[in-house]
């Protein structure tokens, strides 16, 4: 109805955005939702790689790369068994962060001094 009491005809063929008589709630119901209703918030977080540490200061990626690199360097210079720590750091990078290249470098670089150390030790038997 208009102010002078005359009824206005509602055209049902009008698009929903143009139809003034449609309530705001009905308009919202027709819009597709951007959030996937089948997944909970926790499941959506599991799909994404974890990027922050517990304190938010350093990301897990940085911790594993720096720690693995230090262990890798010491494994080649002094203690070959620290290569196992580099292998672990590389494996965590591959599984948790999805970083394939840096994980491969740490895994192969850590496995080499361990394998060489074992070969030398077993040669003496």
Helices and strands as residue ranges (DSSP letters): H 24-30, H 41-47, H 60-77, G 80-82, H 83-92, I 93-97, H 100-123
